[in-house]
Amino acid sequence: MAIRLRIINGCWVALCAVESDEKEGDIYLDDSQHYAIACKFAREHKESGADWEDTWMNELMDTQKVREAKIEIEKFIRRMVW
């Protein structure tokens, strides 16, 4: 899923591009770029056995959410002509 990298309160966060609106200074990563980073992250953290979640970071990211990705995908699918 495409993401936006954004600085909020001095901290870099990764946001769902579908659920957030573009703001000046954002760095946009398309699906293939995001996938490449996700694969690297998964390999590195699987080997180290890390299994964690950053609650504060999740809360910070949620402050930028303006829509629900699942709903947007469903709307897109309904508009498609097969």
mmCIF file of the N, C-alpha and C atoms, coordinates in Angstrom:
data_MODEL
# 
_entry.id   MODEL 
# 
loop_
_atom_site.group_PDB 
_atom_site.id 
_atom_site.type_symbol 
_atom_site.label_atom_id 
_atom_site.label_alt_id 
_atom_site.label_comp_id 
_atom_site.label_asym_id 
_atom_site.label_entity_id 
_atom_site.label_seq_id 
_atom_site.pdbx_PDB_ins_code 
_atom_site.Cartn_x 
_atom_site.Cartn_y 
_atom_site.Cartn_z 
_atom_site.occupancy 
_atom_site.B_iso_or_equiv 
_atom_site.pdbx_formal_charge 
_atom_site.auth_seq_id 
_atom_site.auth_comp_id 
_atom_site.auth_asym_id 
_atom_site.auth_atom_id 
_atom_site.pdbx_PDB_model_num 
ATOM 1   N N  . MET A 1 1  ? 0.843   -1.170  0.000   1.00 0.00 ? 1  MET A N  1 
ATOM 2   C CA . MET A 1 1  ? 0.000   0.000   0.000   1.00 0.00 ? 1  MET A CA 1 
ATOM 3   C C  . MET A 1 1  ? 0.892   1.238   0.000   1.00 0.00 ? 1  MET A C  1 
ATOM 4   N N  . ALA A 1 2  ? 0.574   2.205   -0.809  1.00 0.00 ? 2  ALA A N  1 
ATOM 5   C CA . ALA A 1 2  ? 1.362   3.428   -0.888  1.00 0.00 ? 2  ALA A CA 1 
ATOM 6   C C  . ALA A 1 2  ? 1.310   4.174   0.445   1.00 0.00 ? 2  ALA A C  1 
ATOM 7   N N  . ILE A 1 3  ? 2.428   4.816   0.775   1.00 0.00 ? 3  ILE A N  1 
ATOM 8   C CA . ILE A 1 3  ? 2.495   5.533   2.044   1.00 0.00 ? 3  ILE A CA 1 
ATOM 9   C C  . ILE A 1 3  ? 3.030   6.939   1.843   1.00 0.00 ? 3  ILE A C  1 
ATOM 10  N N  . ARG A 1 4  ? 2.779   7.773   2.838   1.00 0.00 ? 4  ARG A N  1 
ATOM 11  C CA . ARG A 1 4  ? 3.378   9.100   2.915   1.00 0.00 ? 4  ARG A CA 1 
ATOM 12  C C  . ARG A 1 4  ? 4.262   9.124   4.150   1.00 0.00 ? 4  ARG A C  1 
ATOM 13  N N  . LEU A 1 5  ? 5.463   9.636   4.004   1.00 0.00 ? 5  LEU A N  1 
ATOM 14  C CA . LEU A 1 5  ? 6.328   9.880   5.147   1.00 0.00 ? 5  LEU A CA 1 
ATOM 15  C C  . LEU A 1 5  ? 6.178   11.355  5.497   1.00 0.00 ? 5  LEU A C  1 
ATOM 16  N N  . ARG A 1 6  ? 5.931   11.636  6.772   1.00 0.00 ? 6  ARG A N  1 
ATOM 17  C CA . ARG A 1 6  ? 5.636   13.003  7.199   1.00 0.00 ? 6  ARG A CA 1 
ATOM 18  C C  . ARG A 1 6  ? 6.246   13.242  8.576   1.00 0.00 ? 6  ARG A C  1 
ATOM 19  N N  . ILE A 1 7  ? 6.689   14.474  8.807   1.00 0.00 ? 7  ILE A N  1 
ATOM 20  C CA . ILE A 1 7  ? 7.169   14.852  10.135  1.00 0.00 ? 7  ILE A CA 1 
ATOM 21  C C  . ILE A 1 7  ? 6.007   15.474  10.904  1.00 0.00 ? 7  ILE A C  1 
ATOM 22  N N  . ILE A 1 8  ? 5.705   14.888  12.075  1.00 0.00 ? 8  ILE A N  1 
ATOM 23  C CA . ILE A 1 8  ? 4.675   15.403  12.966  1.00 0.00 ? 8  ILE A CA 1 
ATOM 24  C C  . ILE A 1 8  ? 5.329   15.607  14.329  1.00 0.00 ? 8  ILE A C  1 
ATOM 25  N N  . ASN A 1 9  ? 5.256   16.815  14.830  1.00 0.00 ? 9  ASN A N  1 
ATOM 26  C CA . ASN A 1 9  ? 5.869   17.139  16.131  1.00 0.00 ? 9  ASN A CA 1 
ATOM 27  C C  . ASN A 1 9  ? 7.331   16.699  16.194  1.00 0.00 ? 9  ASN A C  1 
ATOM 28  N N  . GLY A 1 10 ? 8.054   16.889  15.080  1.00 0.00 ? 10 GLY A N  1 
ATOM 29  C CA . GLY A 1 10 ? 9.472   16.564  15.042  1.00 0.00 ? 10 GLY A CA 1 
ATOM 30  C C  . GLY A 1 10 ? 9.789   15.090  14.858  1.00 0.00 ? 10 GLY A C  1 
ATOM 31  N N  . CYS A 1 11 ? 8.776   14.265  14.606  1.00 0.00 ? 11 CYS A N  1 
ATOM 32  C CA . CYS A 1 11 ? 8.970   12.816  14.499  1.00 0.00 ? 11 CYS A CA 1 
ATOM 33  C C  . CYS A 1 11 ? 8.502   12.329  13.122  1.00 0.00 ? 11 CYS A C  1 
ATOM 34  N N  . TRP A 1 12 ? 9.334   11.530  12.446  1.00 0.00 ? 12 TRP A N  1 
ATOM 35  C CA . TRP A 1 12 ? 8.923   10.933  11.177  1.00 0.00 ? 12 TRP A CA 1 
ATOM 36  C C  . TRP A 1 12 ? 7.882   9.859   11.431  1.00 0.00 ? 12 TRP A C  1 
ATOM 37  N N  . VAL A 1 13 ? 6.792   9.892   10.664  1.00 0.00 ? 13 VAL A N  1 
ATOM 38  C CA . VAL A 1 13 ? 5.779   8.846   10.721  1.00 0.00 ? 13 VAL A CA 1 
ATOM 39  C C  . VAL A 1 13 ? 5.463   8.391   9.299   1.00 0.00 ? 13 VAL A C  1 
ATOM 40  N N  . ALA A 1 14 ? 5.022   7.144   9.185   1.00 0.00 ? 14 ALA A N  1 
ATOM 41  C CA . ALA A 1 14 ? 4.583   6.588   7.905   1.00 0.00 ? 14 ALA A CA 1 
ATOM 42  C C  . ALA A 1 14 ? 3.067   6.497   7.958   1.00 0.00 ? 14 ALA A C  1 
ATOM 43  N N  . LEU A 1 15 ? 2.404   7.083   6.966   1.00 0.00 ? 15 LEU A N  1 
ATOM 44  C CA . LEU A 1 15 ? 0.948   7.136   6.928   1.00 0.00 ? 15 LEU A CA 1 
ATOM 45  C C  . LEU A 1 15 ? 0.420   6.404   5.711   1.00 0.00 ? 15 LEU A C  1 
ATOM 46  N N  . CYS A 1 16 ? -0.756  5.840   5.821   1.00 0.00 ? 16 CYS A N  1 
ATOM 47  C CA . CYS A 1 16 ? -1.438  5.280   4.667   1.00 0.00 ? 16 CYS A CA 1 
ATOM 48  C C  . CYS A 1 16 ? -1.775  6.430   3.720   1.00 0.00 ? 16 CYS A C  1 
ATOM 49  N N  . ALA A 1 17 ? -1.350  6.329   2.472   1.00 0.00 ? 17 ALA A N  1 
ATOM 50  C CA . ALA A 1 17 ? -1.593  7.409   1.511   1.00 0.00 ? 17 ALA A CA 1 
ATOM 51  C C  . ALA A 1 17 ? -3.076  7.569   1.195   1.00 0.00 ? 17 ALA A C  1 
ATOM 52  N N  . VAL A 1 18 ? -3.824  6.491   1.262   1.00 0.00 ? 18 VAL A N  1 
ATOM 53  C CA . VAL A 1 18 ? -5.255  6.552   0.981   1.00 0.00 ? 18 VAL A CA 1 
ATOM 54  C C  . VAL A 1 18 ? -6.006  7.248   2.113   1.00 0.00 ? 18 VAL A C  1 
ATOM 55  N N  . GLU A 1 19 ? -5.558  7.033   3.338   1.00 0.00 ? 19 GLU A N  1 
ATOM 56  C CA . GLU A 1 19 ? -6.268  7.540   4.508   1.00 0.00 ? 19 GLU A CA 1 
ATOM 57  C C  . GLU A 1 19 ? -5.846  8.948   4.915   1.00 0.00 ? 19 GLU A C  1 
ATOM 58  N N  . SER A 1 20 ? -4.828  9.513   4.260   1.00 0.00 ? 20 SER A N  1 
ATOM 59  C CA . SER A 1 20 ? -4.350  10.845  4.612   1.00 0.00 ? 20 SER A CA 1 
ATOM 60  C C  . SER A 1 20 ? -4.319  11.728  3.373   1.00 0.00 ? 20 SER A C  1 
ATOM 61  N N  . ASP A 1 21 ? -4.404  13.025  3.603   1.00 0.00 ? 21 ASP A N  1 
ATOM 62  C CA . ASP A 1 21 ? -4.298  13.981  2.504   1.00 0.00 ? 21 ASP A CA 1 
ATOM 63  C C  . ASP A 1 21 ? -2.854  14.443  2.376   1.00 0.00 ? 21 ASP A C  1 
ATOM 64  N N  . GLU A 1 22 ? -2.441  14.722  1.148   1.00 0.00 ? 22 GLU A N  1 
ATOM 65  C CA . GLU A 1 22 ? -1.079  15.180  0.897   1.00 0.00 ? 22 GLU A CA 1 
ATOM 66  C C  . GLU A 1 22 ? -0.848  16.535  1.555   1.00 0.00 ? 22 GLU A C  1 
ATOM 67  N N  . LYS A 1 23 ? 0.330   16.681  2.165   1.00 0.00 ? 23 LYS A N  1 
ATOM 68  C CA . LYS A 1 23 ? 0.745   17.955  2.745   1.00 0.00 ? 23 LYS A CA 1 
ATOM 69  C C  . LYS A 1 23 ? 2.144   18.289  2.245   1.00 0.00 ? 23 LYS A C  1 
ATOM 70  N N  . GLU A 1 24 ? 2.456   19.571  2.208   1.00 0.00 ? 24 GLU A N  1 
ATOM 71  C CA . GLU A 1 24 ? 3.773   20.006  1.765   1.00 0.00 ? 24 GLU A CA 1 
ATOM 72  C C  . GLU A 1 24 ? 4.849   19.345  2.629   1.00 0.00 ? 24 GLU A C  1 
ATOM 73  N N  . GLY A 1 25 ? 5.884   18.855  1.969   1.00 0.00 ? 25 GLY A N  1 
ATOM 74  C CA . GLY A 1 25 ? 6.987   18.214  2.672   1.00 0.00 ? 25 GLY A CA 1 
ATOM 75  C C  . GLY A 1 25 ? 6.871   16.704  2.765   1.00 0.00 ? 25 GLY A C  1 
ATOM 76  N N  . ASP A 1 26 ? 5.705   16.153  2.434   1.00 0.00 ? 26 ASP A N  1 
ATOM 77  C CA . ASP A 1 26 ? 5.536   14.700  2.461   1.00 0.00 ? 26 ASP A CA 1 
ATOM 78  C C  . ASP A 1 26 ? 6.478   14.035  1.461   1.00 0.00 ? 26 ASP A C  1 
ATOM 79  N N  . ILE A 1 27 ? 6.912   12.852  1.792   1.00 0.00 ? 27 ILE A N  1 
ATOM 80  C CA . ILE A 1 27 ? 7.632   11.994  0.854   1.00 0.00 ? 27 ILE A CA 1 
ATOM 81  C C  . ILE A 1 27 ? 6.690   10.843  0.533   1.00 0.00 ? 27 ILE A C  1 
ATOM 82  N N  . TYR A 1 28 ? 6.359   10.689  -0.746  1.00 0.00 ? 28 TYR A N  1 
ATOM 83  C CA . TYR A 1 28 ? 5.407   9.667   -1.184  1.00 0.00 ? 28 TYR A CA 1 
ATOM 84  C C  . TYR A 1 28 ? 6.164   8.440   -1.664  1.00 0.00 ? 28 TYR A C  1 
ATOM 85  N N  . LEU A 1 29 ? 5.768   7.271   -1.155  1.00 0.00 ? 29 LEU A N  1 
ATOM 86  C CA . LEU A 1 29 ? 6.326   6.009   -1.625  1.00 0.00 ? 29 LEU A CA 1 
ATOM 87  C C  . LEU A 1 29 ? 5.209   5.202   -2.275  1.00 0.00 ? 29 LEU A C  1 
ATOM 88  N N  . ASP A 1 30 ? 5.414   4.808   -3.531  1.00 0.00 ? 30 ASP A N  1 
ATOM 89  C CA . ASP A 1 30 ? 4.383   4.011   -4.195  1.00 0.00 ? 30 ASP A CA 1 
ATOM 90  C C  . ASP A 1 30 ? 4.428   2.570   -3.676  1.00 0.00 ? 30 ASP A C  1 
ATOM 91  N N  . ASP A 1 31 ? 3.518   1.749   -4.173  1.00 0.00 ? 31 ASP A N  1 
ATOM 92  C CA . ASP A 1 31 ? 3.395   0.370   -3.687  1.00 0.00 ? 31 ASP A CA 1 
ATOM 93  C C  . ASP A 1 31 ? 4.705   -0.413  -3.789  1.00 0.00 ? 31 ASP A C  1 
ATOM 94  N N  . SER A 1 32 ? 5.407   -0.280  -4.914  1.00 0.00 ? 32 SER A N  1 
ATOM 95  C CA . SER A 1 32 ? 6.621   -1.075  -5.103  1.00 0.00 ? 32 SER A CA 1 
ATOM 96  C C  . SER A 1 32 ? 7.741   -0.611  -4.171  1.00 0.00 ? 32 SER A C  1 
ATOM 97  N N  . GLN A 1 33 ? 7.849   0.679   -3.944  1.00 0.00 ? 33 GLN A N  1 
ATOM 98  C CA . GLN A 1 33 ? 8.862   1.190   -3.020  1.00 0.00 ? 33 GLN A CA 1 
ATOM 99  C C  . GLN A 1 33 ? 8.544   0.762   -1.589  1.00 0.00 ? 33 GLN A C  1 
ATOM 100 N N  . HIS A 1 34 ? 7.275   0.866   -1.214  1.00 0.00 ? 34 HIS A N  1 
ATOM 101 C CA . HIS A 1 34 ? 6.858   0.460   0.126   1.00 0.00 ? 34 HIS A CA 1 
ATOM 102 C C  . HIS A 1 34 ? 7.090   -1.035  0.322   1.00 0.00 ? 34 HIS A C  1 
ATOM 103 N N  . TYR A 1 35 ? 6.769   -1.822  -0.680  1.00 0.00 ? 35 TYR A N  1 
ATOM 104 C CA . TYR A 1 35 ? 6.958   -3.272  -0.593  1.00 0.00 ? 35 TYR A CA 1 
ATOM 105 C C  . TYR A 1 35 ? 8.425   -3.629  -0.377  1.00 0.00 ? 35 TYR A C  1 
ATOM 106 N N  . ALA A 1 36 ? 9.307   -2.950  -1.098  1.00 0.00 ? 36 ALA A N  1 
ATOM 107 C CA . ALA A 1 36 ? 10.739  -3.217  -0.942  1.00 0.00 ? 36 ALA A CA 1 
ATOM 108 C C  . ALA A 1 36 ? 11.203  -2.935  0.483   1.00 0.00 ? 36 ALA A C  1 
ATOM 109 N N  . ILE A 1 37 ? 10.755  -1.830  1.053   1.00 0.00 ? 37 ILE A N  1 
ATOM 110 C CA . ILE A 1 37 ? 11.128  -1.493  2.425   1.00 0.00 ? 37 ILE A CA 1 
ATOM 111 C C  . ILE A 1 37 ? 10.498  -2.477  3.404   1.00 0.00 ? 37 ILE A C  1 
ATOM 112 N N  . ALA A 1 38 ? 9.251   -2.861  3.169   1.00 0.00 ? 38 ALA A N  1 
ATOM 113 C CA . ALA A 1 38 ? 8.577   -3.816  4.057   1.00 0.00 ? 38 ALA A CA 1 
ATOM 114 C C  . ALA A 1 38 ? 9.294   -5.163  4.058   1.00 0.00 ? 38 ALA A C  1 
ATOM 115 N N  . CYS A 1 39 ? 9.758   -5.609  2.895   1.00 0.00 ? 39 CYS A N  1 
ATOM 116 C CA . CYS A 1 39 ? 10.487  -6.876  2.819   1.00 0.00 ? 39 CYS A CA 1 
ATOM 117 C C  . CYS A 1 39 ? 11.783  -6.813  3.617   1.00 0.00 ? 39 CYS A C  1 
ATOM 118 N N  . LYS A 1 40 ? 12.504  -5.716  3.494   1.00 0.00 ? 40 LYS A N  1 
ATOM 119 C CA . LYS A 1 40 ? 13.746  -5.550  4.249   1.00 0.00 ? 40 LYS A CA 1 
ATOM 120 C C  . LYS A 1 40 ? 13.452  -5.530  5.743   1.00 0.00 ? 40 LYS A C  1 
ATOM 121 N N  . PHE A 1 41 ? 12.461  -4.779  6.152   1.00 0.00 ? 41 PHE A N  1 
ATOM 122 C CA . PHE A 1 41 ? 12.075  -4.693  7.561   1.00 0.00 ? 41 PHE A CA 1 
ATOM 123 C C  . PHE A 1 41 ? 11.681  -6.065  8.097   1.00 0.00 ? 41 PHE A C  1 
ATOM 124 N N  . ALA A 1 42 ? 10.860  -6.783  7.353   1.00 0.00 ? 42 ALA A N  1 
ATOM 125 C CA . ALA A 1 42 ? 10.394  -8.098  7.803   1.00 0.00 ? 42 ALA A CA 1 
ATOM 126 C C  . ALA A 1 42 ? 11.563  -9.061  7.976   1.00 0.00 ? 42 ALA A C  1 
ATOM 127 N N  . ARG A 1 43 ? 12.505  -9.049  7.028   1.00 0.00 ? 43 ARG A N  1 
ATOM 128 C CA . ARG A 1 43 ? 13.644  -9.961  7.127   1.00 0.00 ? 43 ARG A CA 1 
ATOM 129 C C  . ARG A 1 43 ? 14.513  -9.622  8.331   1.00 0.00 ? 43 ARG A C  1 
ATOM 130 N N  . GLU A 1 44 ? 14.815  -8.335  8.503   1.00 0.00 ? 44 GLU A N  1 
ATOM 131 C CA . GLU A 1 44 ? 15.691  -7.934  9.604   1.00 0.00 ? 44 GLU A CA 1 
ATOM 132 C C  . GLU A 1 44 ? 15.067  -8.219  10.966  1.00 0.00 ? 44 GLU A C  1 
ATOM 133 N N  . HIS A 1 45 ? 13.804  -7.939  11.093  1.00 0.00 ? 45 HIS A N  1 
ATOM 134 C CA . HIS A 1 45 ? 13.173  -8.083  12.405  1.00 0.00 ? 45 HIS A CA 1 
ATOM 135 C C  . HIS A 1 45 ? 12.753  -9.526  12.698  1.00 0.00 ? 45 HIS A C  1 
ATOM 136 N N  . LYS A 1 46 ? 12.528  -10.307 11.671  1.00 0.00 ? 46 LYS A N  1 
ATOM 137 C CA . LYS A 1 46 ? 12.228  -11.729 11.884  1.00 0.00 ? 46 LYS A CA 1 
ATOM 138 C C  . LYS A 1 46 ? 13.460  -12.433 12.436  1.00 0.00 ? 46 LYS A C  1 
ATOM 139 N N  . GLU A 1 47 ? 14.611  -12.129 11.866  1.00 0.00 ? 47 GLU A N  1 
ATOM 140 C CA . GLU A 1 47 ? 15.851  -12.746 12.315  1.00 0.00 ? 47 GLU A CA 1 
ATOM 141 C C  . GLU A 1 47 ? 16.196  -12.372 13.747  1.00 0.00 ? 47 GLU A C  1 
ATOM 142 N N  . SER A 1 48 ? 15.833  -11.158 14.160  1.00 0.00 ? 48 SER A N  1 
ATOM 143 C CA . SER A 1 48 ? 16.153  -10.726 15.527  1.00 0.00 ? 48 SER A CA 1 
ATOM 144 C C  . SER A 1 48 ? 15.091  -11.170 16.519  1.00 0.00 ? 48 SER A C  1 
ATOM 145 N N  . GLY A 1 49 ? 13.981  -11.719 16.017  1.00 0.00 ? 49 GLY A N  1 
ATOM 146 C CA . GLY A 1 49 ? 12.918  -12.179 16.904  1.00 0.00 ? 49 GLY A CA 1 
ATOM 147 C C  . GLY A 1 49 ? 12.086  -11.048 17.482  1.00 0.00 ? 49 GLY A C  1 
ATOM 148 N N  . ALA A 1 50 ? 12.238  -9.844  16.964  1.00 0.00 ? 50 ALA A N  1 
ATOM 149 C CA . ALA A 1 50 ? 11.499  -8.692  17.491  1.00 0.00 ? 50 ALA A CA 1 
ATOM 150 C C  . ALA A 1 50 ? 10.010  -8.826  17.168  1.00 0.00 ? 50 ALA A C  1 
ATOM 151 N N  . ASP A 1 51 ? 9.225   -8.580  18.155  1.00 0.00 ? 51 ASP A N  1 
ATOM 152 C CA . ASP A 1 51 ? 7.772   -8.574  17.992  1.00 0.00 ? 51 ASP A CA 1 
ATOM 153 C C  . ASP A 1 51 ? 7.246   -7.456  18.885  1.00 0.00 ? 51 ASP A C  1 
ATOM 154 N N  . TRP A 1 52 ? 7.097   -6.262  18.297  1.00 0.00 ? 52 TRP A N  1 
ATOM 155 C CA . TRP A 1 52 ? 6.740   -5.107  19.107  1.00 0.00 ? 52 TRP A CA 1 
ATOM 156 C C  . TRP A 1 52 ? 5.803   -4.180  18.350  1.00 0.00 ? 52 TRP A C  1 
ATOM 157 N N  . GLU A 1 53 ? 5.185   -3.284  19.076  1.00 0.00 ? 53 GLU A N  1 
ATOM 158 C CA . GLU A 1 53 ? 4.308   -2.269  18.502  1.00 0.00 ? 53 GLU A CA 1 
ATOM 159 C C  . GLU A 1 53 ? 4.543   -0.979  19.268  1.00 0.00 ? 53 GLU A C  1 
ATOM 160 N N  . ASP A 1 54 ? 4.639   0.114   18.552  1.00 0.00 ? 54 ASP A N  1 
ATOM 161 C CA . ASP A 1 54 ? 4.866   1.416   19.178  1.00 0.00 ? 54 ASP A CA 1 
ATOM 162 C C  . ASP A 1 54 ? 3.524   2.136   19.305  1.00 0.00 ? 54 ASP A C  1 
ATOM 163 N N  . THR A 1 55 ? 2.899   2.039   20.459  1.00 0.00 ? 55 THR A N  1 
ATOM 164 C CA . THR A 1 55 ? 1.570   2.616   20.682  1.00 0.00 ? 55 THR A CA 1 
ATOM 165 C C  . THR A 1 55 ? 1.577   4.119   20.463  1.00 0.00 ? 55 THR A C  1 
ATOM 166 N N  . TRP A 1 56 ? 2.602   4.804   20.981  1.00 0.00 ? 56 TRP A N  1 
ATOM 167 C CA . TRP A 1 56 ? 2.665   6.258   20.818  1.00 0.00 ? 56 TRP A CA 1 
ATOM 168 C C  . TRP A 1 56 ? 2.736   6.639   19.344  1.00 0.00 ? 56 TRP A C  1 
ATOM 169 N N  . MET A 1 57 ? 3.540   5.920   18.578  1.00 0.00 ? 57 MET A N  1 
ATOM 170 C CA . MET A 1 57 ? 3.664   6.202   17.144  1.00 0.00 ? 57 MET A CA 1 
ATOM 171 C C  . MET A 1 57 ? 2.336   5.953   16.439  1.00 0.00 ? 57 MET A C  1 
ATOM 172 N N  . ASN A 1 58 ? 1.647   4.875   16.800  1.00 0.00 ? 58 ASN A N  1 
ATOM 173 C CA . ASN A 1 58 ? 0.341   4.596   16.194  1.00 0.00 ? 58 ASN A CA 1 
ATOM 174 C C  . ASN A 1 58 ? -0.645  5.724   16.483  1.00 0.00 ? 58 ASN A C  1 
ATOM 175 N N  . GLU A 1 59 ? -0.651  6.213   17.701  1.00 0.00 ? 59 GLU A N  1 
ATOM 176 C CA . GLU A 1 59 ? -1.544  7.316   18.060  1.00 0.00 ? 59 GLU A CA 1 
ATOM 177 C C  . GLU A 1 59 ? -1.202  8.580   17.276  1.00 0.00 ? 59 GLU A C  1 
ATOM 178 N N  . LEU A 1 60 ? 0.080   8.850   17.090  1.00 0.00 ? 60 LEU A N  1 
ATOM 179 C CA . LEU A 1 60 ? 0.513   10.012  16.315  1.00 0.00 ? 60 LEU A CA 1 
ATOM 180 C C  . LEU A 1 60 ? 0.074   9.886   14.864  1.00 0.00 ? 60 LEU A C  1 
ATOM 181 N N  . MET A 1 61 ? 0.228   8.694   14.286  1.00 0.00 ? 61 MET A N  1 
ATOM 182 C CA . MET A 1 61 ? -0.208  8.472   12.903  1.00 0.00 ? 61 MET A CA 1 
ATOM 183 C C  . MET A 1 61 ? -1.717  8.645   12.765  1.00 0.00 ? 61 MET A C  1 
ATOM 184 N N  . ASP A 1 62 ? -2.464  8.183   13.758  1.00 0.00 ? 62 ASP A N  1 
ATOM 185 C CA . ASP A 1 62 ? -3.921  8.286   13.703  1.00 0.00 ? 62 ASP A CA 1 
ATOM 186 C C  . ASP A 1 62 ? -4.410  9.735   13.665  1.00 0.00 ? 62 ASP A C  1 
ATOM 187 N N  . THR A 1 63 ? -3.607  10.679  14.141  1.00 0.00 ? 63 THR A N  1 
ATOM 188 C CA . THR A 1 63 ? -4.025  12.087  14.102  1.00 0.00 ? 63 THR A CA 1 
ATOM 189 C C  . THR A 1 63 ? -4.128  12.616  12.680  1.00 0.00 ? 63 THR A C  1 
ATOM 190 N N  . GLN A 1 64 ? -3.530  11.917  11.723  1.00 0.00 ? 64 GLN A N  1 
ATOM 191 C CA . GLN A 1 64 ? -3.519  12.369  10.327  1.00 0.00 ? 64 GLN A CA 1 
ATOM 192 C C  . GLN A 1 64 ? -4.538  11.636  9.452   1.00 0.00 ? 64 GLN A C  1 
ATOM 193 N N  . LYS A 1 65 ? -5.202  10.655  10.005  1.00 0.00 ? 65 LYS A N  1 
ATOM 194 C CA . LYS A 1 65 ? -6.147  9.833   9.239   1.00 0.00 ? 65 LYS A CA 1 
ATOM 195 C C  . LYS A 1 65 ? -7.437  10.612  8.988   1.00 0.00 ? 65 LYS A C  1 
ATOM 196 N N  . VAL A 1 66 ? -7.817  10.715  7.710   1.00 0.00 ? 66 VAL A N  1 
ATOM 197 C CA . VAL A 1 66 ? -9.032  11.449  7.351   1.00 0.00 ? 66 VAL A CA 1 
ATOM 198 C C  . VAL A 1 66 ? -10.075 10.565  6.664   1.00 0.00 ? 66 VAL A C  1 
ATOM 199 N N  . ARG A 1 67 ? -9.719  9.332   6.343   1.00 0.00 ? 67 ARG A N  1 
ATOM 200 C CA . ARG A 1 67 ? -10.662 8.407   5.725   1.00 0.00 ? 67 ARG A CA 1 
ATOM 201 C C  . ARG A 1 67 ? -10.201 6.979   5.994   1.00 0.00 ? 67 ARG A C  1 
ATOM 202 N N  . GLU A 1 68 ? -11.052 6.012   5.725   1.00 0.00 ? 68 GLU A N  1 
ATOM 203 C CA . GLU A 1 68 ? -10.764 4.605   5.971   1.00 0.00 ? 68 GLU A CA 1 
ATOM 204 C C  . GLU A 1 68 ? -10.382 3.921   4.664   1.00 0.00 ? 68 GLU A C  1 
ATOM 205 N N  . ALA A 1 69 ? -9.200  3.322   4.603   1.00 0.00 ? 69 ALA A N  1 
ATOM 206 C CA . ALA A 1 69 ? -8.711  2.701   3.374   1.00 0.00 ? 69 ALA A CA 1 
ATOM 207 C C  . ALA A 1 69 ? -9.655  1.615   2.874   1.00 0.00 ? 69 ALA A C  1 
ATOM 208 N N  . LYS A 1 70 ? -10.167 0.789   3.771   1.00 0.00 ? 70 LYS A N  1 
ATOM 209 C CA . LYS A 1 70 ? -11.050 -0.306  3.355   1.00 0.00 ? 70 LYS A CA 1 
ATOM 210 C C  . LYS A 1 70 ? -12.275 0.242   2.610   1.00 0.00 ? 70 LYS A C  1 
ATOM 211 N N  . ILE A 1 71 ? -12.843 1.321   3.098   1.00 0.00 ? 71 ILE A N  1 
ATOM 212 C CA . ILE A 1 71 ? -14.019 1.932   2.454   1.00 0.00 ? 71 ILE A CA 1 
ATOM 213 C C  . ILE A 1 71 ? -13.637 2.484   1.083   1.00 0.00 ? 71 ILE A C  1 
ATOM 214 N N  . GLU A 1 72 ? -12.470 3.124   0.975   1.00 0.00 ? 72 GLU A N  1 
ATOM 215 C CA . GLU A 1 72 ? -12.023 3.681   -0.301  1.00 0.00 ? 72 GLU A CA 1 
ATOM 216 C C  . GLU A 1 72 ? -11.791 2.577   -1.328  1.00 0.00 ? 72 GLU A C  1 
ATOM 217 N N  . ILE A 1 73 ? -11.236 1.455   -0.903  1.00 0.00 ? 73 ILE A N  1 
ATOM 218 C CA . ILE A 1 73 ? -11.018 0.329   -1.816  1.00 0.00 ? 73 ILE A CA 1 
ATOM 219 C C  . ILE A 1 73 ? -12.349 -0.235  -2.287  1.00 0.00 ? 73 ILE A C  1 
ATOM 220 N N  . GLU A 1 74 ? -13.307 -0.367  -1.378  1.00 0.00 ? 74 GLU A N  1 
ATOM 221 C CA . GLU A 1 74 ? -14.630 -0.872  -1.767  1.00 0.00 ? 74 GLU A CA 1 
ATOM 222 C C  . GLU A 1 74 ? -15.297 0.062   -2.764  1.00 0.00 ? 74 GLU A C  1 
ATOM 223 N N  . LYS A 1 75 ? -15.183 1.369   -2.564  1.00 0.00 ? 75 LYS A N  1 
ATOM 224 C CA . LYS A 1 75 ? -15.751 2.331   -3.517  1.00 0.00 ? 75 LYS A CA 1 
ATOM 225 C C  . LYS A 1 75 ? -15.082 2.193   -4.878  1.00 0.00 ? 75 LYS A C  1 
ATOM 226 N N  . PHE A 1 76 ? -13.756 2.020   -4.890  1.00 0.00 ? 76 PHE A N  1 
ATOM 227 C CA . PHE A 1 76 ? -13.016 1.865   -6.141  1.00 0.00 ? 76 PHE A CA 1 
ATOM 228 C C  . PHE A 1 76 ? -13.485 0.620   -6.894  1.00 0.00 ? 76 PHE A C  1 
ATOM 229 N N  . ILE A 1 77 ? -13.626 -0.474  -6.182  1.00 0.00 ? 77 ILE A N  1 
ATOM 230 C CA . ILE A 1 77 ? -14.048 -1.730  -6.798  1.00 0.00 ? 77 ILE A CA 1 
ATOM 231 C C  . ILE A 1 77 ? -15.453 -1.602  -7.395  1.00 0.00 ? 77 ILE A C  1 
ATOM 232 N N  . ARG A 1 78 ? -16.341 -0.926  -6.704  1.00 0.00 ? 78 ARG A N  1 
ATOM 233 C CA . ARG A 1 78 ? -17.715 -0.749  -7.211  1.00 0.00 ? 78 ARG A CA 1 
ATOM 234 C C  . ARG A 1 78 ? -17.735 0.073   -8.500  1.00 0.00 ? 78 ARG A C  1 
ATOM 235 N N  . ARG A 1 79 ? -16.760 0.981   -8.683  1.00 0.00 ? 79 ARG A N  1 
ATOM 236 C CA . ARG A 1 79 ? -16.712 1.816   -9.879  1.00 0.00 ? 79 ARG A CA 1 
ATOM 237 C C  . ARG A 1 79 ? -16.076 1.099   -11.067 1.00 0.00 ? 79 ARG A C  1 
ATOM 238 N N  . MET A 1 80 ? -15.380 0.001   -10.817 1.00 0.00 ? 80 MET A N  1 
ATOM 239 C CA . MET A 1 80 ? -14.675 -0.701  -11.901 1.00 0.00 ? 80 MET A CA 1 
ATOM 240 C C  . MET A 1 80 ? -15.681 -1.389  -12.833 1.00 0.00 ? 80 MET A C  1 
ATOM 241 N N  . VAL A 1 81 ? -15.333 -1.382  -14.103 1.00 0.00 ? 81 VAL A N  1 
ATOM 242 C CA . VAL A 1 81 ? -16.133 -2.066  -15.114 1.00 0.00 ? 81 VAL A CA 1 
ATOM 243 C C  . VAL A 1 81 ? -15.378 -3.327  -15.510 1.00 0.00 ? 81 VAL A C  1 
ATOM 244 N N  . TRP A 1 82 ? -16.027 -4.477  -15.381 1.00 0.00 ? 82 TRP A N  1 
ATOM 245 C CA . TRP A 1 82 ? -15.366 -5.747  -15.676 1.00 0.00 ? 82 TRP A CA 1 
ATOM 246 C C  . TRP A 1 82 ? -15.637 -6.170  -17.065 1.00 0.00 ? 82 TRP A C  1 
# 
